[in-house]
Amino acid sequence: MKLFEGLKRLLKLYRQNQSRKELLTMSREQLKDIGLTRCEAQQEGAKWFWQK
């Protein structure tokens, strides 16, 4: 069970990291639609995968 939980955690971190990187490719209009500024998106996109 511990192996399964570890794999789930890794997958969650991977997905979170991918989402953060996607923010860096969004236009200002797209970011505005989700309630973020360009600055906020850059700050989030610059985080390491293990950071919250």
C-alpha distance matrix in Angstrom:
0.0 3.8 5.4 5.1 6.3 8.7 10.0 10.6 12.5 14.4 15.4 16.6 18.6 20.1 21.3 22.7 24.5 25.9 27.2 28.9 30.6 31.8 33.6 35.7 37.1 38.1 41.7 43.1 43.5 39.9 38.8 41.3 39.9 36.5 38.2 37.9 40.6 40.8 40.4 37.2 35.7 36.7 35.1 31.8 31.9 32.7 29.5 27.0 23.6 21.9 24.7 24.7
3.8 0.0 3.8 5.4 5.1 6.1 8.6 9.8 10.5 12.3 14.2 15.3 16.6 18.4 20.0 21.1 22.6 24.4 25.8 27.1 28.8 30.4 32.0 33.9 35.6 36.8 40.4 41.7 42.4 38.9 37.5 40.1 39.1 35.5 37.0 36.3 38.9 38.9 38.2 35.1 33.8 34.4 32.7 29.6 29.7 30.1 26.8 24.1 21.0 19.0 21.9 22.2
5.4 3.8 0.0 3.8 5.5 5.1 6.2 8.6 9.9 10.6 12.3 14.3 15.4 16.5 18.4 20.0 21.1 22.6 24.5 25.8 27.1 28.7 30.7 32.4 33.8 35.3 39.0 40.6 41.4 37.8 36.6 39.5 38.4 35.0 36.7 35.9 38.3 38.0 37.5 34.6 32.9 33.4 32.1 28.9 28.6 29.0 26.0 23.1 19.8 18.4 21.7 22.3
5.1 5.4 3.8 0.0 3.8 5.4 5.1 6.2 8.7 9.9 10.6 12.3 14.3 15.3 16.6 18.4 20.0 21.1 22.7 24.5 25.9 27.1 29.1 31.1 32.3 33.5 37.1 38.8 39.2 35.6 34.6 37.4 36.0 32.7 34.6 34.1 36.7 36.6 36.5 33.4 31.6 32.5 31.3 27.9 27.7 28.6 25.7 23.2 19.6 18.5 21.5 21.7
6.3 5.1 5.5 3.8 0.0 3.8 5.4 5.0 6.2 8.7 9.9 10.6 12.4 14.3 15.4 16.5 18.4 20.0 21.2 22.7 24.5 25.9 27.5 29.6 31.1 32.1 35.7 37.0 37.6 34.0 32.7 35.3 34.1 30.6 32.2 31.7 34.4 34.5 34.1 30.9 29.4 30.4 28.9 25.5 25.7 26.5 23.4 21.1 17.6 16.1 18.7 18.6
8.7 6.1 5.1 5.4 3.8 0.0 3.8 5.4 5.1 6.2 8.7 9.9 10.6 12.3 14.3 15.3 16.5 18.5 20.1 21.2 22.7 24.5 26.2 27.9 29.6 30.9 34.6 36.0 36.9 33.5 32.1 34.9 34.0 30.5 32.0 31.1 33.4 33.2 32.6 29.7 28.1 28.6 27.1 23.9 23.8 24.3 21.1 18.4 15.1 13.6 16.7 17.3
10.0 8.6 6.2 5.1 5.4 3.8 0.0 3.8 5.4 5.1 6.2 8.6 9.9 10.5 12.3 14.2 15.3 16.5 18.4 20.0 21.1 22.6 24.7 26.4 27.7 29.1 32.9 34.6 35.4 31.8 30.7 33.7 32.7 29.4 31.3 30.4 32.7 32.3 32.1 29.3 27.3 27.9 26.9 23.6 23.0 23.9 21.1 18.5 14.9 14.3 17.6 18.2
10.6 9.8 8.6 6.2 5.0 5.4 3.8 0.0 3.8 5.5 5.1 6.2 8.7 9.9 10.6 12.3 14.3 15.4 16.6 18.5 20.1 21.2 23.0 25.2 26.5 27.4 31.1 32.6 33.1 29.5 28.5 31.2 29.9 26.6 28.5 27.9 30.6 30.5 30.5 27.4 25.6 26.6 25.6 22.1 21.9 23.2 20.4 18.3 14.6 14.0 16.7 16.5
12.5 10.5 9.9 8.7 6.2 5.1 5.4 3.8 0.0 3.8 5.4 5.1 6.2 8.6 10.0 10.5 12.3 14.3 15.4 16.6 18.5 20.1 21.5 23.5 25.3 26.3 29.9 31.2 32.0 28.6 27.1 29.8 29.0 25.5 27.0 26.1 28.5 28.4 28.0 24.9 23.4 24.2 22.8 19.4 19.5 20.4 17.3 15.1 11.6 10.4 13.1 13.2
14.4 12.3 10.6 9.9 8.7 6.2 5.1 5.5 3.8 0.0 3.8 5.4 5.1 6.1 8.6 9.8 10.5 12.3 14.3 15.3 16.6 18.4 20.3 21.8 23.4 25.0 28.7 30.3 31.4 27.9 26.6 29.7 29.0 25.7 27.3 26.1 28.2 27.6 27.3 24.6 22.6 23.0 21.9 18.7 18.1 18.8 16.1 13.5 9.9 9.6 12.9 13.8
15.4 14.2 12.3 10.6 9.9 8.7 6.2 5.1 5.4 3.8 0.0 3.8 5.4 5.0 6.2 8.5 9.8 10.5 12.3 14.3 15.4 16.5 18.7 20.6 21.7 23.0 26.8 28.6 29.3 25.7 24.8 27.8 26.8 23.6 25.7 24.8 27.1 26.6 26.8 24.1 21.8 22.6 22.0 18.5 17.8 19.2 16.9 14.9 11.1 11.8 14.5 14.9
16.6 15.3 14.3 12.3 10.6 9.9 8.6 6.2 5.1 5.4 3.8 0.0 3.8 5.4 5.2 6.1 8.6 9.9 10.6 12.4 14.4 15.4 16.9 19.2 20.7 21.5 25.2 26.5 27.2 23.7 22.4 25.3 24.2 20.9 22.7 21.9 24.4 24.3 24.4 21.3 19.4 20.6 19.7 16.1 16.0 17.6 15.1 13.7 10.0 10.3 12.3 11.8
18.6 16.6 15.4 14.3 12.4 10.6 9.9 8.7 6.2 5.1 5.4 3.8 0.0 3.8 5.5 5.1 6.1 8.6 9.9 10.5 12.4 14.3 15.6 17.4 19.3 20.6 24.2 25.5 26.7 23.4 21.8 24.8 24.4 21.0 22.4 21.0 23.1 22.6 22.3 19.5 17.6 18.2 17.1 13.7 13.4 14.5 11.8 10.0 6.2 6.8 9.2 9.7
20.1 18.4 16.5 15.3 14.3 12.3 10.5 9.9 8.6 6.1 5.0 5.4 3.8 0.0 3.8 5.5 5.1 6.2 8.7 9.9 10.7 12.4 14.6 16.0 17.4 19.1 22.8 24.6 25.8 22.4 21.3 24.6 24.1 21.0 22.9 21.4 23.3 22.4 22.5 20.1 17.6 18.0 17.7 14.4 13.1 14.5 12.6 10.8 7.2 9.3 11.7 12.6
21.3 20.0 18.4 16.6 15.4 14.3 12.3 10.6 10.0 8.6 6.2 5.2 5.5 3.8 0.0 3.8 5.4 5.1 6.2 8.6 9.9 10.6 12.7 14.9 15.9 16.9 20.6 22.4 23.1 19.6 18.7 21.9 21.0 18.0 20.2 19.1 21.4 20.8 21.4 18.8 16.2 17.4 17.3 13.8 12.8 15.0 13.5 12.7 9.4 11.4 13.0 12.9
22.7 21.1 20.0 18.4 16.5 15.3 14.2 12.3 10.5 9.8 8.5 6.1 5.1 5.5 3.8 0.0 3.8 5.5 5.1 6.3 8.7 9.9 11.0 13.3 15.1 15.9 19.4 20.7 21.7 18.3 16.8 19.9 19.4 16.1 17.7 16.4 18.6 18.3 18.4 15.6 13.3 14.6 14.1 10.4 10.1 12.3 10.4 10.2 7.3 9.2 9.9 9.4
24.5 22.6 21.1 20.0 18.4 16.5 15.3 14.3 12.3 10.5 9.8 8.6 6.1 5.1 5.4 3.8 0.0 3.8 5.4 5.1 6.3 8.7 10.1 11.4 13.4 15.0 18.6 20.2 21.7 18.6 17.0 20.4 20.5 17.5 18.9 16.9 18.5 17.4 17.4 15.2 12.6 12.9 12.7 9.5 8.0 9.8 8.4 7.8 5.3 8.5 9.4 10.2
25.9 24.4 22.6 21.1 20.0 18.5 16.5 15.4 14.3 12.3 10.5 9.9 8.6 6.2 5.1 5.5 3.8 0.0 3.8 5.4 5.1 6.2 8.9 10.3 11.2 12.9 16.7 18.8 20.0 16.7 15.9 19.4 19.1 16.5 18.6 16.9 18.5 17.2 18.0 16.1 12.9 13.6 14.4 11.2 9.1 11.7 11.3 11.1 9.0 12.2 13.2 13.7
27.2 25.8 24.5 22.7 21.2 20.1 18.4 16.6 15.4 14.3 12.3 10.6 9.9 8.7 6.2 5.1 5.4 3.8 0.0 3.8 5.4 5.0 6.5 9.2 10.3 10.9 14.6 16.2 17.1 13.7 12.7 16.1 15.6 12.8 15.0 13.5 15.5 14.9 15.9 13.6 10.5 12.2 13.0 9.6 8.4 11.7 11.4 12.3 10.5 13.3 13.3 12.8
28.9 27.1 25.8 24.5 22.7 21.2 20.0 18.5 16.6 15.3 14.3 12.4 10.5 9.9 8.6 6.3 5.1 5.4 3.8 0.0 3.8 5.4 5.3 7.2 9.6 10.5 14.0 15.2 16.8 13.9 12.1 15.5 15.9 13.1 14.4 12.1 13.5 12.4 12.9 10.7 7.7 8.8 9.3 6.1 4.7 8.0 8.0 9.6 8.9 11.8 11.1 11.0
30.6 28.8 27.1 25.9 24.5 22.7 21.1 20.1 18.5 16.6 15.4 14.4 12.4 10.7 9.9 8.7 6.3 5.1 5.4 3.8 0.0 3.8 5.3 5.4 7.2 9.5 13.0 14.9 16.9 14.2 12.9 16.6 17.2 15.0 16.6 14.1 14.8 12.8 13.7 12.5 9.0 9.0 10.7 8.4 5.3 8.2 9.4 10.5 10.1 13.7 13.5 14.2
31.8 30.4 28.7 27.1 25.9 24.5 22.6 21.2 20.1 18.4 16.5 15.4 14.3 12.4 10.6 9.9 8.7 6.2 5.0 5.4 3.8 0.0 3.8 5.3 5.4 6.7 10.5 12.8 14.1 11.1 10.6 14.4 14.4 12.6 14.8 12.9 13.9 12.3 14.2 12.9 9.2 10.4 12.6 10.3 7.9 11.4 12.7 14.1 13.3 16.7 16.4 16.4
33.6 32.0 30.7 29.1 27.5 26.2 24.7 23.0 21.5 20.3 18.7 16.9 15.6 14.6 12.7 11.0 10.1 8.9 6.5 5.3 5.3 3.8 0.0 3.8 5.4 5.4 8.7 10.1 11.8 9.1 7.6 11.3 12.0 10.2 11.7 9.3 10.2 8.8 10.6 9.3 5.6 7.6 9.9 7.9 6.5 10.2 11.8 14.1 14.0 17.0 15.8 15.4
35.7 33.9 32.4 31.1 29.6 27.9 26.4 25.2 23.5 21.8 20.6 19.2 17.4 16.0 14.9 13.3 11.4 10.3 9.2 7.2 5.4 5.3 3.8 0.0 3.8 5.7 8.5 10.2 12.7 10.9 9.5 13.1 14.5 13.3 14.3 11.3 11.0 8.3 9.9 9.9 6.3 6.2 9.4 8.7 6.1 9.0 11.6 13.9 14.6 17.8 16.8 17.0
37.1 35.6 33.8 32.3 31.1 29.6 27.7 26.5 25.3 23.4 21.7 20.7 19.3 17.4 15.9 15.1 13.4 11.2 10.3 9.6 7.2 5.4 5.4 3.8 0.0 3.8 6.7 9.6 11.6 9.7 9.7 13.3 14.2 13.6 15.3 13.0 12.8 10.2 12.8 13.0 9.4 9.8 13.2 12.3 9.7 12.6 15.1 17.1 17.3 20.7 20.0 20.2
38.1 36.8 35.3 33.5 32.1 30.9 29.1 27.4 26.3 25.0 23.0 21.5 20.6 19.1 16.9 15.9 15.0 12.9 10.9 10.5 9.5 6.7 5.4 5.7 3.8 0.0 3.8 6.6 8.0 5.9 6.3 9.7 10.5 10.4 12.3 10.4 10.5 8.8 12.0 12.0 8.8 10.4 13.7 12.7 11.2 14.4 16.7 19.1 19.1 22.3 21.2 20.6
41.7 40.4 39.0 37.1 35.7 34.6 32.9 31.1 29.9 28.7 26.8 25.2 24.2 22.8 20.6 19.4 18.6 16.7 14.6 14.0 13.0 10.5 8.7 8.5 6.7 3.8 0.0 3.8 5.3 5.2 6.2 8.5 9.9 11.1 12.3 10.7 10.0 8.4 12.1 12.9 10.4 11.9 15.3 15.1 13.9 16.8 19.4 22.1 22.5 25.5 24.1 23.5
43.1 41.7 40.6 38.8 37.0 36.0 34.6 32.6 31.2 30.3 28.6 26.5 25.5 24.6 22.4 20.7 20.2 18.8 16.2 15.2 14.9 12.8 10.1 10.2 9.6 6.6 3.8 0.0 3.8 5.5 5.1 6.0 8.6 10.1 10.2 8.6 7.2 6.5 10.2 11.2 9.8 11.7 14.6 14.9 14.6 17.3 19.7 22.9 23.6 26.3 24.3 23.3
43.5 42.4 41.4 39.2 37.6 36.9 35.4 33.1 32.0 31.4 29.3 27.2 26.7 25.8 23.1 21.7 21.7 20.0 17.1 16.8 16.9 14.1 11.8 12.7 11.6 8.0 5.3 3.8 0.0 3.8 5.4 5.0 6.2 8.9 9.7 9.6 9.4 9.8 13.4 13.8 12.4 14.8 17.5 17.2 17.2 20.2 22.3 25.3 25.6 28.2 26.4 25.0
39.9 38.9 37.8 35.6 34.0 33.5 31.8 29.5 28.6 27.9 25.7 23.7 23.4 22.4 19.6 18.3 18.6 16.7 13.7 13.9 14.2 11.1 9.1 10.9 9.7 5.9 5.2 5.5 3.8 0.0 3.8 5.4 5.1 6.7 8.8 8.7 9.7 10.0 13.5 13.0 10.9 13.8 16.4 15.3 15.1 18.5 20.2 23.0 22.8 25.4 23.9 22.5
38.8 37.5 36.6 34.6 32.7 32.1 30.7 28.5 27.1 26.6 24.8 22.4 21.8 21.3 18.7 16.8 17.0 15.9 12.7 12.1 12.9 10.6 7.6 9.5 9.7 6.3 6.2 5.1 5.4 3.8 0.0 3.8 5.4 5.3 6.2 5.0 6.2 7.0 10.2 9.3 7.7 10.9 13.0 12.2 12.6 15.8 17.5 20.5 20.7 23.0 21.1 19.6
41.3 40.1 39.5 37.4 35.3 34.9 33.7 31.2 29.8 29.7 27.8 25.3 24.8 24.6 21.9 19.9 20.4 19.4 16.1 15.5 16.6 14.4 11.3 13.1 13.3 9.7 8.5 6.0 5.0 5.4 3.8 0.0 3.8 5.4 4.9 5.5 6.4 8.6 11.5 10.8 10.4 13.6 15.4 14.9 15.9 18.9 20.4 23.6 23.9 25.9 23.7 21.8
39.9 39.1 38.4 36.0 34.1 34.0 32.7 29.9 29.0 29.0 26.8 24.2 24.4 24.1 21.0 19.4 20.5 19.1 15.6 15.9 17.2 14.4 12.0 14.5 14.2 10.5 9.9 8.6 6.2 5.1 5.4 3.8 0.0 3.8 5.6 7.7 9.8 11.8 14.7 13.4 12.5 16.0 17.7 16.4 17.3 20.7 21.8 24.7 24.4 26.4 24.5 22.4
36.5 35.5 35.0 32.7 30.6 30.5 29.4 26.6 25.5 25.7 23.6 20.9 21.0 21.0 18.0 16.1 17.5 16.5 12.8 13.1 15.0 12.6 10.2 13.3 13.6 10.4 11.1 10.1 8.9 6.7 5.3 5.4 3.8 0.0 3.8 5.9 9.1 11.3 13.6 11.4 10.5 14.2 15.3 13.6 14.9 18.3 18.9 21.7 21.2 23.0 21.1 18.8
38.2 37.0 36.7 34.6 32.2 32.0 31.3 28.5 27.0 27.3 25.7 22.7 22.4 22.9 20.2 17.7 18.9 18.6 15.0 14.4 16.6 14.8 11.7 14.3 15.3 12.3 12.3 10.2 9.7 8.8 6.2 4.9 5.6 3.8 0.0 3.8 7.0 10.1 11.8 9.6 10.0 13.6 14.2 13.2 15.2 18.1 18.7 21.9 21.9 23.4 20.9 18.5
37.9 36.3 35.9 34.1 31.7 31.1 30.4 27.9 26.1 26.1 24.8 21.9 21.0 21.4 19.1 16.4 16.9 16.9 13.5 12.1 14.1 12.9 9.3 11.3 13.0 10.4 10.7 8.6 9.6 8.7 5.0 5.5 7.7 5.9 3.8 0.0 3.8 6.7 8.1 6.0 6.4 9.9 10.7 10.1 12.0 14.7 15.7 19.1 19.6 21.3 18.7 16.8
40.6 38.9 38.3 36.7 34.4 33.4 32.7 30.6 28.5 28.2 27.1 24.4 23.1 23.3 21.4 18.6 18.5 18.5 15.5 13.5 14.8 13.9 10.2 11.0 12.8 10.5 10.0 7.2 9.4 9.7 6.2 6.4 9.8 9.1 7.0 3.8 0.0 3.8 5.3 5.2 6.2 8.6 9.9 10.7 12.1 14.2 16.0 19.6 20.7 22.6 19.9 18.5
40.8 38.9 38.0 36.6 34.5 33.2 32.3 30.5 28.4 27.6 26.6 24.3 22.6 22.4 20.8 18.3 17.4 17.2 14.9 12.4 12.8 12.3 8.8 8.3 10.2 8.8 8.4 6.5 9.8 10.0 7.0 8.6 11.8 11.3 10.1 6.7 3.8 0.0 3.8 5.5 5.1 6.2 8.6 9.9 10.3 12.2 14.7 18.2 19.6 21.9 19.5 18.8
40.4 38.2 37.5 36.5 34.1 32.6 32.1 30.5 28.0 27.3 26.8 24.4 22.3 22.5 21.4 18.4 17.4 18.0 15.9 12.9 13.7 14.2 10.6 9.9 12.8 12.0 12.1 10.2 13.4 13.5 10.2 11.5 14.7 13.6 11.8 8.1 5.3 3.8 0.0 3.8 5.4 5.1 6.2 8.7 9.8 10.6 12.9 16.6 18.6 20.4 17.6 17.1
37.2 35.1 34.6 33.4 30.9 29.7 29.3 27.4 24.9 24.6 24.1 21.3 19.5 20.1 18.8 15.6 15.2 16.1 13.6 10.7 12.5 12.9 9.3 9.9 13.0 12.0 12.9 11.2 13.8 13.0 9.3 10.8 13.4 11.4 9.6 6.0 5.2 5.5 3.8 0.0 3.8 5.4 5.1 6.2 8.5 9.9 11.2 14.9 16.4 18.0 15.1 13.9
35.7 33.8 32.9 31.6 29.4 28.1 27.3 25.6 23.4 22.6 21.8 19.4 17.6 17.6 16.2 13.3 12.6 12.9 10.5 7.7 9.0 9.2 5.6 6.3 9.4 8.8 10.4 9.8 12.4 10.9 7.7 10.4 12.5 10.5 10.0 6.4 6.2 5.1 5.4 3.8 0.0 3.8 5.5 5.1 5.9 8.5 10.3 13.7 14.7 17.0 14.7 14.0
36.7 34.4 33.4 32.5 30.4 28.6 27.9 26.6 24.2 23.0 22.6 20.6 18.2 18.0 17.4 14.6 12.9 13.6 12.2 8.8 9.0 10.4 7.6 6.2 9.8 10.4 11.9 11.7 14.8 13.8 10.9 13.6 16.0 14.2 13.6 9.9 8.6 6.2 5.1 5.4 3.8 0.0 3.8 5.4 5.0 6.0 8.9 12.3 14.2 16.5 14.3 14.5
35.1 32.7 32.1 31.3 28.9 27.1 26.9 25.6 22.8 21.9 22.0 19.7 17.1 17.7 17.3 14.1 12.7 14.4 13.0 9.3 10.7 12.6 9.9 9.4 13.2 13.7 15.3 14.6 17.5 16.4 13.0 15.4 17.7 15.3 14.2 10.7 9.9 8.6 6.2 5.1 5.5 3.8 0.0 3.8 5.5 5.3 6.8 10.6 12.8 14.4 11.6 11.7
31.8 29.6 28.9 27.9 25.5 23.9 23.6 22.1 19.4 18.7 18.5 16.1 13.7 14.4 13.8 10.4 9.5 11.2 9.6 6.1 8.4 10.3 7.9 8.7 12.3 12.7 15.1 14.9 17.2 15.3 12.2 14.9 16.4 13.6 13.2 10.1 10.7 9.9 8.7 6.2 5.1 5.4 3.8 0.0 3.8 5.4 5.6 9.1 10.3 12.0 9.6 9.2
31.9 29.7 28.6 27.7 25.7 23.8 23.0 21.9 19.5 18.1 17.8 16.0 13.4 13.1 12.8 10.1 8.0 9.1 8.4 4.7 5.3 7.9 6.5 6.1 9.7 11.2 13.9 14.6 17.2 15.1 12.6 15.9 17.3 14.9 15.2 12.0 12.1 10.3 9.8 8.5 5.9 5.0 5.5 3.8 0.0 3.8 5.6 8.3 9.5 12.3 10.8 11.4
32.7 30.1 29.0 28.6 26.5 24.3 23.9 23.2 20.4 18.8 19.2 17.6 14.5 14.5 15.0 12.3 9.8 11.7 11.7 8.0 8.2 11.4 10.2 9.0 12.6 14.4 16.8 17.3 20.2 18.5 15.8 18.9 20.7 18.3 18.1 14.7 14.2 12.2 10.6 9.9 8.5 6.0 5.3 5.4 3.8 0.0 3.8 6.6 9.2 11.6 9.9 11.5
29.5 26.8 26.0 25.7 23.4 21.1 21.1 20.4 17.3 16.1 16.9 15.1 11.8 12.6 13.5 10.4 8.4 11.3 11.4 8.0 9.4 12.7 11.8 11.6 15.1 16.7 19.4 19.7 22.3 20.2 17.5 20.4 21.8 18.9 18.7 15.7 16.0 14.7 12.9 11.2 10.3 8.9 6.8 5.6 5.6 3.8 0.0 3.8 6.4 8.0 6.1 8.1
27.0 24.1 23.1 23.2 21.1 18.4 18.5 18.3 15.1 13.5 14.9 13.7 10.0 10.8 12.7 10.2 7.8 11.1 12.3 9.6 10.5 14.1 14.1 13.9 17.1 19.1 22.1 22.9 25.3 23.0 20.5 23.6 24.7 21.7 21.9 19.1 19.6 18.2 16.6 14.9 13.7 12.3 10.6 9.1 8.3 6.6 3.8 0.0 3.8 5.5 5.5 8.7
23.6 21.0 19.8 19.6 17.6 15.1 14.9 14.6 11.6 9.9 11.1 10.0 6.2 7.2 9.4 7.3 5.3 9.0 10.5 8.9 10.1 13.3 14.0 14.6 17.3 19.1 22.5 23.6 25.6 22.8 20.7 23.9 24.4 21.2 21.9 19.6 20.7 19.6 18.6 16.4 14.7 14.2 12.8 10.3 9.5 9.2 6.4 3.8 0.0 3.8 5.6 8.1
21.9 19.0 18.4 18.5 16.1 13.6 14.3 14.0 10.4 9.6 11.8 10.3 6.8 9.3 11.4 9.2 8.5 12.2 13.3 11.8 13.7 16.7 17.0 17.8 20.7 22.3 25.5 26.3 28.2 25.4 23.0 25.9 26.4 23.0 23.4 21.3 22.6 21.9 20.4 18.0 17.0 16.5 14.4 12.0 12.3 11.6 8.0 5.5 3.8 0.0 3.8 6.6
24.7 21.9 21.7 21.5 18.7 16.7 17.6 16.7 13.1 12.9 14.5 12.3 9.2 11.7 13.0 9.9 9.4 13.2 13.3 11.1 13.5 16.4 15.8 16.8 20.0 21.2 24.1 24.3 26.4 23.9 21.1 23.7 24.5 21.1 20.9 18.7 19.9 19.5 17.6 15.1 14.7 14.3 11.6 9.6 10.8 9.9 6.1 5.5 5.6 3.8 0.0 3.8
24.7 22.2 22.3 21.7 18.6 17.3 18.2 16.5 13.2 13.8 14.9 11.8 9.7 12.6 12.9 9.4 10.2 13.7 12.8 11.0 14.2 16.4 15.4 17.0 20.2 20.6 23.5 23.3 25.0 22.5 19.6 21.8 22.4 18.8 18.5 16.8 18.5 18.8 17.1 13.9 14.0 14.5 11.7 9.2 11.4 11.5 8.1 8.7 8.1 6.6 3.8 0.0
